[in-house]
Amino acid sequence: MTDARPRIQAVDLASSDDPYPEYARLREQGAVVRGEFGQSLVVRHAAASALLRDARLASHFPPDFIRLTLGEGPAAAFPGRIVLTQDPPEHTELRRFLGRAFSVAAVRAMTDDVRALVDQLLVPALDTGRMDLVTGLAVPLPVTVICRLIGIPDADRDAVLPRVVDLAKVFDAANLTLAERGEVDVAVTWLREYVAALLRDGDSGLAALYADDPAARRVGVGPIVDNLLFLFHAGFETTMGLLSNGCAALLDQPDQLDRLRAEPGLVSTAIDEFLRFDSPIQNAIRVCREPIVQDGHKIRAGRSVMLLLGAANRDPAAFHEPDRLDIGRTPNPHLGFGGGLHRCLGTALARLMGELVFTALATRFRDLGRDHGARRRRHGSLRSFEHLPLVLRPA
């Protein structure tokens, strides 16, 4: 394996203004390059796609690593209990239960309700001609939808959301301060108590599914609660990234926005292209169970492996003109939602919200442009905007 090291730590790339030239430089060095502290960075599409499905890579991390980053508080147990970091057999029952609520059929049944919510959230923009896409649409839309899916009453949404935002810091644990660790512990404790009561007393959403599912009850309330919290976080984070990154891409390449206006039926392939072009999930970390040789490079057992999905999705070996946005691109084997056992559970829900939002933006506004104050969110693995102010003119 080459000893060439990246100029920037891999976790800094996700939130940089433009990580893609650096990804290209890494791909030139090979399919697997050495990162910080002996970590293997997988940067080409074929290698990343294969390793996402390779059972020799584990998704759970040693307890000592968790304690080092999260301390000894209540949050320390959270990462090890969620489907993202579990492997079979523990992973199997949890994913089966959660997959029932996030199935394509269940999500499509929500289409009319989600469309009505999109229309409602766009009313201020139609009236004023201005909107922060993130705070006005890309956060409240998935948060409201997922609250309803889980069975959280609309009246509790404002109390739940800030705790979920604090919980999200678990997934950027290497950058946590001691004060933020405390905030995460408080959030985890509050949310666990809230969702456990919801499962016990609720009669809608996943609470109703849990009551009717003997296998889920055998798993136990604790793991189910933590996985509902994870899905809440994952559902709104990935959708926020899809909507904000996709909108920014259209603003930067307005010919593709014009194309979507002329051919709104392209919205489904457009969603795939947004996920490829500027992926909300930029990387995924695994631990090597046993030695792996990938493209001639040996990855030692026990070493951390970072699959740079953002780099793989711009690989010219897999995509023609990868740095060009093409909303009609097909085929499009992007890795925007990961792959293998840990492919994102909320894929169908994120796609539905994305299709409805981009259809509305393309057909209900004749002009769409940037206002001042756009700002990228800082995160080690998730790529999105914290603010994306727009100027809009109704059609």
BAGUKE-744719 format. One record per residue (C-alpha): x, y, z. Coordinates in nm, 4 decimals, padded with zeros to 6 digits. Example, Ala and Ser with C-alpha at 12.3 -4.5 7.8 and 13.67 -1.06 7.14 Angstrom:
<rs>
<r X="01.2300" Y="-00.4500" Z="00.7800"/>
<r X="01.3670" Y="-00.1060" Z="00.7140"/>
</rs>
This chain:
<rs>
<r X="00.0000" Y="00.0000" Z="00.0000"/>
<r X="00.1327" Y="00.3437" Z="-00.0811"/>
<r X="00.2638" Y="00.5526" Z="00.2098"/>
<r X="00.1364" Y="00.8735" Z="00.0523"/>
<r X="-00.0830" Y="01.0518" Z="00.3037"/>
<r X="-00.3686" Y="01.2892" Z="00.2389"/>
<r X="-00.3015" Y="01.6576" Z="00.2972"/>
<r X="-00.6322" Y="01.6824" Z="00.4845"/>
<r X="-00.7712" Y="01.4414" Z="00.7407"/>
<r X="-01.0475" Y="01.2383" Z="00.5764"/>
<r X="-01.3069" Y="01.3533" Z="00.8310"/>
<r X="-01.2448" Y="01.7165" Z="00.7317"/>
<r X="-01.3422" Y="01.6516" Z="00.3712"/>
<r X="-01.7144" Y="01.5919" Z="00.4282"/>
<r X="-01.7881" Y="01.9505" Z="00.5262"/>
<r X="-01.5288" Y="02.1343" Z="00.3162"/>
<r X="-01.6528" Y="02.3674" Z="00.0450"/>
<r X="-01.5317" Y="02.1333" Z="-00.2291"/>
<r X="-01.3790" Y="01.7985" Z="-00.1297"/>
<r X="-01.3866" Y="01.6559" Z="-00.4822"/>
<r X="-01.0443" Y="01.7715" Z="-00.6101"/>
<r X="-00.8898" Y="01.6106" Z="-00.3010"/>
<r X="-01.0883" Y="01.2916" Z="-00.3640"/>
<r X="-00.9569" Y="01.2877" Z="-00.7210"/>
<r X="-00.6011" Y="01.3214" Z="-00.5924"/>
<r X="-00.6560" Y="01.0274" Z="-00.3580"/>
<r X="-00.8056" Y="00.8113" Z="-00.6355"/>
<r X="-00.4944" Y="00.8696" Z="-00.8450"/>
<r X="-00.2896" Y="00.6968" Z="-00.5738"/>
<r X="-00.4908" Y="00.3747" Z="-00.5925"/>
<r X="-00.8106" Y="00.2090" Z="-00.4782"/>
<r X="-00.6907" Y="00.2019" Z="-00.1159"/>
<r X="-00.4584" Y="00.4616" Z="00.0374"/>
<r X="-00.3227" Y="00.5064" Z="00.3865"/>
<r X="-00.4810" Y="00.7763" Z="00.5983"/>
<r X="-00.4189" Y="00.9048" Z="00.9472"/>
<r X="-00.3062" Y="00.6573" Z="01.2175"/>
<r X="-00.2838" Y="00.3654" Z="00.9768"/>
<r X="-00.6469" Y="00.3866" Z="00.8693"/>
<r X="-00.7193" Y="00.2532" Z="00.5199"/>
<r X="-00.9105" Y="00.4936" Z="00.2934"/>
<r X="-01.1073" Y="00.3241" Z="00.0138"/>
<r X="-01.1578" Y="00.5785" Z="-00.2627"/>
<r X="-01.2519" Y="00.4006" Z="-00.5871"/>
<r X="-01.6029" Y="00.2864" Z="-00.6717"/>
<r X="-01.5391" Y="-00.0820" Z="-00.7436"/>
<r X="-01.3429" Y="-00.1316" Z="-00.4224"/>
<r X="-01.5891" Y="00.0624" Z="-00.2054"/>
<r X="-01.8866" Y="-00.1232" Z="-00.3536"/>
<r X="-01.7216" Y="-00.4610" Z="-00.2909"/>
<r X="-01.6147" Y="-00.3813" Z="00.0643"/>
<r X="-01.9561" Y="-00.2470" Z="00.1635"/>
<r X="-02.0783" Y="-00.6035" Z="00.1074"/>
<r X="-01.7776" Y="-00.7857" Z="00.2532"/>
<r X="-01.8592" Y="-00.9769" Z="00.5739"/>
<r X="-01.4938" Y="-00.9585" Z="00.6766"/>
<r X="-01.5531" Y="-00.5940" Z="00.7646"/>
<r X="-01.7427" Y="-00.5407" Z="01.0898"/>
<r X="-01.9553" Y="-00.2407" Z="01.1736"/>
<r X="-01.9177" Y="-00.2464" Z="01.5504"/>
<r X="-01.6281" Y="-00.0861" Z="01.7338"/>
<r X="-01.4435" Y="-00.2021" Z="02.0474"/>
<r X="-01.5860" Y="-00.0738" Z="02.3778"/>
<r X="-01.2561" Y="00.0985" Z="02.4562"/>
<r X="-01.2914" Y="00.3097" Z="02.1434"/>
<r X="-01.6464" Y="00.4108" Z="02.2394"/>
<r X="-01.5411" Y="00.5044" Z="02.5935"/>
<r X="-01.2493" Y="00.7057" Z="02.4593"/>
<r X="-01.4752" Y="00.9210" Z="02.2413"/>
<r X="-01.8006" Y="00.9292" Z="02.4426"/>
<r X="-01.6859" Y="00.8728" Z="02.8006"/>
<r X="-01.8681" Y="00.6549" Z="03.0523"/>
<r X="-02.2097" Y="00.8250" Z="03.0469"/>
<r X="-02.5478" Y="00.6961" Z="02.9228"/>
<r X="-02.4619" Y="00.7696" Z="02.5606"/>
<r X="-02.1701" Y="00.5249" Z="02.5596"/>
<r X="-02.3983" Y="00.2228" Z="02.5078"/>
<r X="-02.5936" Y="00.3841" Z="02.2245"/>
<r X="-02.3609" Y="00.3224" Z="01.9250"/>
<r X="-02.3346" Y="-00.0503" Z="01.9980"/>
<r X="-02.7119" Y="-00.1058" Z="02.0051"/>
<r X="-02.8127" Y="00.0348" Z="01.6663"/>
<r X="-02.8480" Y="-00.1436" Z="01.3323"/>
<r X="-02.5775" Y="00.0754" Z="01.1784"/>
<r X="-02.3082" Y="-00.0831" Z="01.3940"/>
<r X="-02.4483" Y="-00.4335" Z="01.4445"/>
<r X="-02.3859" Y="-00.7456" Z="01.2459"/>
<r X="-02.5983" Y="-01.0635" Z="01.2221"/>
<r X="-02.7611" Y="-01.2202" Z="01.4112"/>
<r X="-02.8401" Y="-00.9139" Z="01.6304"/>
<r X="-02.8826" Y="-00.6967" Z="01.3221"/>
<r X="-03.1366" Y="-00.9265" Z="01.1573"/>
<r X="-03.4394" Y="-00.8974" Z="01.3891"/>
<r X="-03.3948" Y="-00.5248" Z="01.4415"/>
<r X="-03.3747" Y="-00.4519" Z="01.0704"/>
<r X="-03.6736" Y="-00.6738" Z="00.9959"/>
<r X="-03.8896" Y="-00.4844" Z="01.2450"/>
<r X="-03.7725" Y="-00.1373" Z="01.1437"/>
<r X="-03.7945" Y="-00.2269" Z="00.7754"/>
<r X="-04.1699" Y="-00.2869" Z="00.8083"/>
<r X="-04.2321" Y="00.0796" Z="00.8824"/>
<r X="-03.9878" Y="00.2043" Z="00.6175"/>
<r X="-04.0932" Y="-00.0315" Z="00.3379"/>
<r X="-04.1674" Y="00.1084" Z="-00.0082"/>
<r X="-04.5381" Y="00.0266" Z="00.0306"/>
<r X="-04.5639" Y="00.1942" Z="00.3737"/>
<r X="-04.3831" Y="00.5037" Z="00.2514"/>
<r X="-04.5855" Y="00.5361" Z="-00.0697"/>
<r X="-04.9029" Y="00.5272" Z="00.1386"/>
<r X="-04.7830" Y="00.8549" Z="00.2918"/>
<r X="-04.7508" Y="01.0359" Z="-00.0422"/>
<r X="-05.0585" Y="01.2579" Z="-00.0147"/>
<r X="-04.9794" Y="01.3594" Z="00.3430"/>
<r X="-04.6164" Y="01.4420" Z="00.2585"/>
<r X="-04.7213" Y="01.6398" Z="-00.0495"/>
<r X="-04.9646" Y="01.8421" Z="00.1626"/>
<r X="-04.6879" Y="01.9136" Z="00.4139"/>
<r X="-04.4504" Y="02.0293" Z="00.1373"/>
<r X="-04.7218" Y="02.2645" Z="00.0093"/>
<r X="-04.7776" Y="02.3995" Z="00.3597"/>
<r X="-04.4070" Y="02.4635" Z="00.4194"/>
<r X="-04.3734" Y="02.6466" Z="00.0858"/>
<r X="-04.6514" Y="02.8976" Z="00.1642"/>
<r X="-04.4169" Y="03.1560" Z="00.3262"/>
<r X="-04.1807" Y="03.1395" Z="00.0254"/>
<r X="-04.4701" Y="03.1944" Z="-00.2133"/>
<r X="-04.5741" Y="03.4981" Z="-00.0100"/>
<r X="-04.2340" Y="03.6587" Z="00.0562"/>
<r X="-04.0128" Y="03.5326" Z="-00.2267"/>
<r X="-03.7496" Y="03.4230" Z="00.0240"/>
<r X="-03.6752" Y="03.1049" Z="00.2156"/>
<r X="-03.3905" Y="02.9357" Z="00.3974"/>
<r X="-03.4190" Y="02.5954" Z="00.2340"/>
<r X="-03.2722" Y="02.4221" Z="00.5408"/>
<r X="-03.4633" Y="02.5796" Z="00.8297"/>
<r X="-03.7790" Y="02.6385" Z="00.6264"/>
<r X="-03.8075" Y="02.3029" Z="00.4488"/>
<r X="-03.5199" Y="02.0535" Z="00.4665"/>
<r X="-03.5393" Y="02.0147" Z="00.8463"/>
<r X="-03.9107" Y="02.0582" Z="00.9330"/>
<r X="-04.0269" Y="01.8304" Z="00.6520"/>
<r X="-03.8411" Y="01.5100" Z="00.7508"/>
<r X="-03.8744" Y="01.5825" Z="01.1227"/>
<r X="-04.2527" Y="01.6118" Z="01.0963"/>
<r X="-04.2842" Y="01.3083" Z="00.8695"/>
<r X="-04.0670" Y="01.0863" Z="01.0909"/>
<r X="-04.2447" Y="01.2022" Z="01.4070"/>
<r X="-04.5733" Y="01.0923" Z="01.2537"/>
<r X="-04.4218" Y="00.7667" Z="01.1313"/>
<r X="-04.2916" Y="00.6783" Z="01.4762"/>
<r X="-04.6073" Y="00.7997" Z="01.6464"/>
<r X="-04.4714" Y="01.1141" Z="01.8145"/>
<r X="-04.7540" Y="01.3709" Z="01.8511"/>
<r X="-04.7070" Y="01.6971" Z="01.6596"/>
<r X="-04.7400" Y="01.8813" Z="01.9912"/>
<r X="-04.4215" Y="01.7125" Z="02.1216"/>
<r X="-04.2120" Y="01.7811" Z="01.8119"/>
<r X="-04.0472" Y="02.1001" Z="01.9411"/>
<r X="-03.9396" Y="01.9225" Z="02.2601"/>
<r X="-03.8043" Y="01.6178" Z="02.0757"/>
<r X="-03.6082" Y="01.7868" Z="01.7959"/>
<r X="-03.3367" Y="01.9674" Z="01.9988"/>
<r X="-03.2647" Y="01.6452" Z="02.1855"/>
<r X="-03.2307" Y="01.4569" Z="01.8576"/>
<r X="-02.9909" Y="01.7281" Z="01.7348"/>
<r X="-02.7786" Y="01.6749" Z="02.0470"/>
<r X="-02.7990" Y="01.2972" Z="01.9997"/>
<r X="-02.6594" Y="01.3386" Z="01.6466"/>
<r X="-02.3266" Y="01.4453" Z="01.7990"/>
<r X="-02.2696" Y="01.0753" Z="01.8815"/>
<r X="-02.1891" Y="01.0251" Z="01.5114"/>
<r X="-01.9152" Y="01.2886" Z="01.5171"/>
<r X="-01.7795" Y="01.1750" Z="01.8521"/>
<r X="-01.4126" Y="01.2328" Z="01.7724"/>
<r X="-01.4788" Y="01.6079" Z="01.7696"/>
<r X="-01.6890" Y="01.6239" Z="02.0890"/>
<r X="-01.5902" Y="01.8568" Z="02.3709"/>
<r X="-01.6484" Y="01.7522" Z="02.7327"/>
<r X="-01.9449" Y="01.9919" Z="02.7510"/>
<r X="-02.0971" Y="01.8349" Z="02.4387"/>
<r X="-02.0534" Y="01.4876" Z="02.5866"/>
<r X="-02.2707" Y="01.6041" Z="02.8751"/>
<r X="-02.5339" Y="01.7375" Z="02.6348"/>
<r X="-02.5414" Y="01.4037" Z="02.4530"/>
<r X="-02.5832" Y="01.2118" Z="02.7802"/>
<r X="-02.8747" Y="01.4348" Z="02.8849"/>
<r X="-03.0382" Y="01.4011" Z="02.5417"/>
<r X="-03.0038" Y="01.0211" Z="02.5335"/>
<r X="-03.1532" Y="00.9839" Z="02.8805"/>
<r X="-03.4506" Y="01.2107" Z="02.8032"/>
<r X="-03.5201" Y="01.0523" Z="02.4646"/>
<r X="-03.4974" Y="00.6977" Z="02.5948"/>
<r X="-03.7547" Y="00.7718" Z="02.8650"/>
<r X="-03.9816" Y="00.9515" Z="02.6183"/>
<r X="-03.9754" Y="00.6849" Z="02.3457"/>
<r X="-04.0049" Y="00.3969" Z="02.5950"/>
<r X="-04.3245" Y="00.5570" Z="02.7270"/>
<r X="-04.4435" Y="00.6009" Z="02.3686"/>
<r X="-04.3910" Y="00.2304" Z="02.2948"/>
<r X="-04.5655" Y="00.1365" Z="02.6162"/>
<r X="-04.8649" Y="00.3691" Z="02.5842"/>
<r X="-04.8816" Y="00.4713" Z="02.2151"/>
<r X="-05.1310" Y="00.3353" Z="01.9663"/>
<r X="-04.9980" Y="00.4644" Z="01.6323"/>
<r X="-04.6904" Y="00.4436" Z="01.4113"/>
<r X="-04.4106" Y="00.2139" Z="01.5202"/>
<r X="-04.5598" Y="00.1925" Z="01.8692"/>
<r X="-04.8550" Y="00.0033" Z="01.7208"/>
<r X="-04.6237" Y="-00.2191" Z="01.5162"/>
<r X="-04.4209" Y="-00.2997" Z="01.8260"/>
<r X="-04.7315" Y="-00.3971" Z="02.0220"/>
<r X="-04.8282" Y="-00.6440" Z="01.7476"/>
<r X="-04.4816" Y="-00.7927" Z="01.6889"/>
<r X="-04.3777" Y="-01.0751" Z="01.9281"/>
<r X="-04.0287" Y="-01.0958" Z="01.7746"/>
<r X="-03.9684" Y="-00.7242" Z="01.8336"/>
<r X="-04.0830" Y="-00.7587" Z="02.1929"/>
<r X="-03.8323" Y="-01.0416" Z="02.2377"/>
<r X="-03.5576" Y="-00.8022" Z="02.1254"/>
<r X="-03.6605" Y="-00.5786" Z="02.4152"/>
<r X="-03.7644" Y="-00.2206" Z="02.4693"/>
<r X="-03.4106" Y="-00.0858" Z="02.5176"/>
<r X="-03.2626" Y="-00.1836" Z="02.1788"/>
<r X="-03.5862" Y="-00.0935" Z="01.9980"/>
<r X="-03.5893" Y="00.2510" Z="02.1628"/>
<r X="-03.2279" Y="00.3234" Z="02.0695"/>
<r X="-03.2917" Y="00.2175" Z="01.7110"/>
<r X="-03.5964" Y="00.4418" Z="01.6825"/>
<r X="-03.3785" Y="00.7277" Z="01.8035"/>
<r X="-03.1173" Y="00.6353" Z="01.5448"/>
<r X="-03.3776" Y="00.6248" Z="01.2670"/>
<r X="-03.5098" Y="00.9641" Z="01.3711"/>
<r X="-03.1588" Y="01.1061" Z="01.3463"/>
<r X="-03.0685" Y="00.9221" Z="01.0261"/>
<r X="-03.3972" Y="01.0014" Z="00.8556"/>
<r X="-03.3803" Y="01.3743" Z="00.8929"/>
<r X="-03.0019" Y="01.4020" Z="00.8470"/>
<r X="-02.9904" Y="01.2201" Z="00.5124"/>
<r X="-03.3000" Y="01.3978" Z="00.3809"/>
<r X="-03.1639" Y="01.7356" Z="00.4888"/>
<r X="-02.8445" Y="01.6592" Z="00.2978"/>
<r X="-03.0265" Y="01.5341" Z="-00.0108"/>
<r X="-03.2487" Y="01.8434" Z="-00.0281"/>
<r X="-02.9859" Y="02.1059" Z="00.0494"/>
<r X="-02.7024" Y="01.9531" Z="-00.1542"/>
<r X="-02.9343" Y="01.8821" Z="-00.4472"/>
<r X="-03.0750" Y="02.2350" Z="-00.4473"/>
<r X="-02.7246" Y="02.3841" Z="-00.4334"/>
<r X="-02.6197" Y="02.1642" Z="-00.7267"/>
<r X="-02.9139" Y="02.2887" Z="-00.9351"/>
<r X="-02.8309" Y="02.6496" Z="-00.8496"/>
<r X="-02.4706" Y="02.5947" Z="-00.9610"/>
<r X="-02.5781" Y="02.4217" Z="-01.2848"/>
<r X="-02.9015" Y="02.6024" Z="-01.3819"/>
<r X="-02.9260" Y="02.4220" Z="-01.7157"/>
<r X="-03.0226" Y="02.1135" Z="-01.5169"/>
<r X="-03.2896" Y="02.3092" Z="-01.3278"/>
<r X="-03.4303" Y="02.4222" Z="-01.6622"/>
<r X="-03.4227" Y="02.0615" Z="-01.7780"/>
<r X="-03.6160" Y="01.9478" Z="-01.4699"/>
<r X="-03.8765" Y="02.2187" Z="-01.5311"/>
<r X="-03.9169" Y="02.1008" Z="-01.8896"/>
<r X="-03.9165" Y="01.7303" Z="-01.7960"/>
<r X="-04.0526" Y="01.6892" Z="-01.4399"/>
<r X="-04.0722" Y="01.3146" Z="-01.5023"/>
<r X="-03.6929" Y="01.3090" Z="-01.4602"/>
<r X="-03.7275" Y="01.3751" Z="-01.0866"/>
<r X="-03.6593" Y="01.0125" Z="-00.9913"/>
<r X="-03.3298" Y="00.9930" Z="-01.1802"/>
<r X="-03.2506" Y="01.3442" Z="-01.0559"/>
<r X="-03.2683" Y="01.2176" Z="-00.6955"/>
<r X="-03.0146" Y="00.9466" Z="-00.7765"/>
<r X="-02.7902" Y="01.2031" Z="-00.9400"/>
<r X="-02.8051" Y="01.4385" Z="-00.6392"/>
<r X="-02.7125" Y="01.1453" Z="-00.4159"/>
<r X="-02.4165" Y="01.0645" Z="-00.6419"/>
<r X="-02.3016" Y="01.4164" Z="-00.7208"/>
<r X="-02.2841" Y="01.5470" Z="-00.3626"/>
<r X="-02.3591" Y="01.2591" Z="-00.1277"/>
<r X="-02.5208" Y="01.3331" Z="00.2110"/>
<r X="-02.3266" Y="01.0367" Z="00.3527"/>
<r X="-01.9644" Y="01.0980" Z="00.2598"/>
<r X="-01.8005" Y="00.8068" Z="00.4365"/>
<r X="-01.8659" Y="00.4876" Z="00.6294"/>
<r X="-01.6287" Y="00.3317" Z="00.8809"/>
<r X="-01.5694" Y="-00.0400" Z="00.9306"/>
<r X="-01.3266" Y="-00.2559" Z="01.1287"/>
<r X="-01.1356" Y="-00.5349" Z="00.9548"/>
<r X="-01.2062" Y="-00.8748" Z="01.1177"/>
<r X="-00.9322" Y="-01.0557" Z="00.9261"/>
<r X="-00.6689" Y="-00.9610" Z="00.6681"/>
<r X="-00.8125" Y="-00.8453" Z="00.3350"/>
<r X="-00.6273" Y="-00.7923" Z="00.0094"/>
<r X="-00.8064" Y="-00.5356" Z="-00.2041"/>
<r X="-00.6662" Y="-00.4313" Z="-00.5421"/>
<r X="-00.3259" Y="-00.5594" Z="-00.4372"/>
<r X="-00.3256" Y="-00.3764" Z="-00.1047"/>
<r X="-00.3333" Y="-00.5601" Z="00.2273"/>
<r X="-00.5606" Y="-00.4323" Z="00.5056"/>
<r X="-00.4570" Y="-00.5787" Z="00.8399"/>
<r X="-00.6975" Y="-00.7353" Z="01.0886"/>
<r X="-00.8109" Y="-00.4935" Z="01.3566"/>
<r X="-00.7489" Y="-00.1861" Z="01.1432"/>
<r X="-01.0093" Y="00.0792" Z="01.0750"/>
<r X="-01.1318" Y="00.1150" Z="00.7168"/>
<r X="-01.3010" Y="00.4311" Z="00.5912"/>
<r X="-01.5038" Y="00.3898" Z="00.2734"/>
<r X="-01.5068" Y="00.7324" Z="00.1111"/>
<r X="-01.8431" Y="00.7155" Z="-00.0654"/>
<r X="-01.8117" Y="01.0749" Z="-00.1852"/>
<r X="-01.4900" Y="00.9843" Z="-00.3667"/>
<r X="-01.6341" Y="00.6605" Z="-00.5080"/>
<r X="-01.9350" Y="00.8475" Z="-00.6471"/>
<r X="-01.7081" Y="01.0701" Z="-00.8579"/>
<r X="-01.4916" Y="00.7858" Z="-00.9898"/>
<r X="-01.4481" Y="00.8234" Z="-01.3683"/>
<r X="-01.4073" Y="00.4468" Z="-01.3957"/>
<r X="-01.7725" Y="00.4107" Z="-01.2922"/>
<r X="-01.9335" Y="00.7336" Z="-01.4185"/>
<r X="-01.8984" Y="00.9232" Z="-01.7456"/>
<r X="-01.7986" Y="01.2853" Z="-01.6779"/>
<r X="-01.8453" Y="01.2379" Z="-01.3026"/>
<r X="-01.7976" Y="01.6057" Z="-01.2150"/>
<r X="-02.0949" Y="01.7059" Z="-01.4322"/>
<r X="-02.4474" Y="01.7030" Z="-01.2910"/>
<r X="-02.6749" Y="01.5040" Z="-01.5239"/>
<r X="-03.0269" Y="01.4606" Z="-01.3854"/>
<r X="-03.1050" Y="01.2041" Z="-01.6545"/>
<r X="-02.7982" Y="00.9886" Z="-01.5819"/>
<r X="-02.8671" Y="00.6185" Z="-01.6259"/>
<r X="-02.7448" Y="00.3753" Z="-01.5180"/>
<r X="-02.6367" Y="00.5356" Z="-01.1923"/>
<r X="-02.4811" Y="00.2830" Z="-00.9508"/>
<r X="-02.4111" Y="00.5462" Z="-00.6849"/>
<r X="-02.3306" Y="00.4565" Z="-00.3255"/>
<r X="-02.5135" Y="00.7541" Z="-00.1790"/>
<r X="-02.7119" Y="00.5355" Z="00.0609"/>
<r X="-02.4306" Y="00.2895" Z="00.1288"/>
<r X="-02.4812" Y="-00.0757" Z="00.0420"/>
<r X="-02.4936" Y="-00.4307" Z="00.1682"/>
<r X="-02.6463" Y="-00.5152" Z="00.5075"/>
<r X="-02.6233" Y="-00.1551" Z="00.6195"/>
<r X="-02.7820" Y="00.0152" Z="00.3223"/>
<r X="-02.9824" Y="00.3097" Z="00.4578"/>
<r X="-03.3198" Y="00.1950" Z="00.5917"/>
<r X="-03.4806" Y="00.5278" Z="00.5096"/>
<r X="-03.4026" Y="00.5162" Z="00.1377"/>
<r X="-03.7662" Y="00.5013" Z="00.0214"/>
<r X="-03.8745" Y="00.7776" Z="00.2592"/>
<r X="-03.5895" Y="01.0098" Z="00.1615"/>
<r X="-03.6610" Y="00.9489" Z="-00.2069"/>
<r X="-04.0310" Y="01.0282" Z="-00.1631"/>
<r X="-03.9604" Y="01.3559" Z="00.0143"/>
<r X="-03.6932" Y="01.4449" Z="-00.2398"/>
<r X="-03.9191" Y="01.3764" Z="-00.5383"/>
<r X="-04.2022" Y="01.5873" Z="-00.3961"/>
<r X="-03.9764" Y="01.8771" Z="-00.2956"/>
<r X="-03.7818" Y="01.9013" Z="-00.6217"/>
<r X="-04.1000" Y="01.8682" Z="-00.8275"/>
<r X="-04.2499" Y="02.1575" Z="-00.6304"/>
<r X="-03.9387" Y="02.3756" Z="-00.6607"/>
<r X="-03.9133" Y="02.3145" Z="-01.0348"/>
<r X="-04.2811" Y="02.3663" Z="-01.1189"/>
<r X="-04.4015" Y="02.6292" Z="-00.8702"/>
<r X="-04.1185" Y="02.8823" Z="-00.9041"/>
<r X="-04.0024" Y="03.0402" Z="-01.2266"/>
<r X="-03.6827" Y="03.1795" Z="-01.0715"/>
<r X="-03.4678" Y="03.0224" Z="-00.8038"/>
<r X="-03.1444" Y="03.1803" Z="-00.6856"/>
<r X="-02.9078" Y="03.2082" Z="-00.3919"/>
<r X="-02.9485" Y="03.4735" Z="-00.1261"/>
<r X="-02.6621" Y="03.5699" Z="00.1065"/>
<r X="-02.5529" Y="03.3602" Z="00.4021"/>
<r X="-02.5162" Y="03.0013" Z="00.2770"/>
<r X="-02.3121" Y="02.7952" Z="00.5202"/>
<r X="-02.1985" Y="02.4337" Z="00.5179"/>
<r X="-02.2508" Y="02.2262" Z="00.8288"/>
<r X="-01.9413" Y="02.0946" Z="01.0028"/>
<r X="-01.9497" Y="01.7158" Z="01.0406"/>
<r X="-01.7009" Y="01.4345" Z="00.9952"/>
<r X="-01.9181" Y="01.2063" Z="00.7810"/>
<r X="-02.2403" Y="01.3882" Z="00.6840"/>
<r X="-02.2493" Y="01.6571" Z="00.4173"/>
<r X="-02.5239" Y="01.9186" Z="00.4125"/>
<r X="-02.5923" Y="02.2860" Z="00.4613"/>
<r X="-02.6670" Y="02.4565" Z="00.7905"/>
<r X="-02.8224" Y="02.7458" Z="00.6004"/>
<r X="-02.9099" Y="02.7845" Z="00.2317"/>
<r X="-03.1045" Y="03.1110" Z="00.1838"/>
<r X="-03.2928" Y="03.1379" Z="-00.1462"/>
<r X="-03.4620" Y="03.4084" Z="-00.3499"/>
<r X="-03.7641" Y="03.2697" Z="-00.5352"/>
<r X="-04.0289" Y="03.3990" Z="-00.7736"/>
<r X="-04.3558" Y="03.2063" Z="-00.8052"/>
<r X="-04.4466" Y="03.0701" Z="-01.1478"/>
</rs>
